[in-house]
Amino acid sequence: MAVDPELLEILACPQCKTPVTLIRNGAALKCDTCKRVYPIKDDIPVMLLDEATVEP
């Protein structure tokens, strides 16, 4: 089961408050503003700054 599309509509980056998008075939969420990538574990987005990585 993937992340609910309605949930994706309201999720925002906790750092800069901009919307996030799915990447890696639904395995992560990326903020295009600050370039943070948040993992999705067991279909649950982990929106914690400590768990995020920064990618170009």
Stockholm file with secondary structure:
# STOCKHOLM 1.0

chainA/1-56         MAVDPELLEILACPQCKTPVTLIRNGAALKCDTCKRVYPIKDDIPVMLLDEATVEP
#=GR chainA/1-56 SS CCCCHHHHHHCBCTTTCCBEEEEGGGTEEEETTTCEEEEEETTEECCCGGGCEECC
#=GC SS_cons        CCCCHHHHHHCBCTTTCCBEEEEGGGTEEEETTTCEEEEEETTEECCCGGGCEECC
//
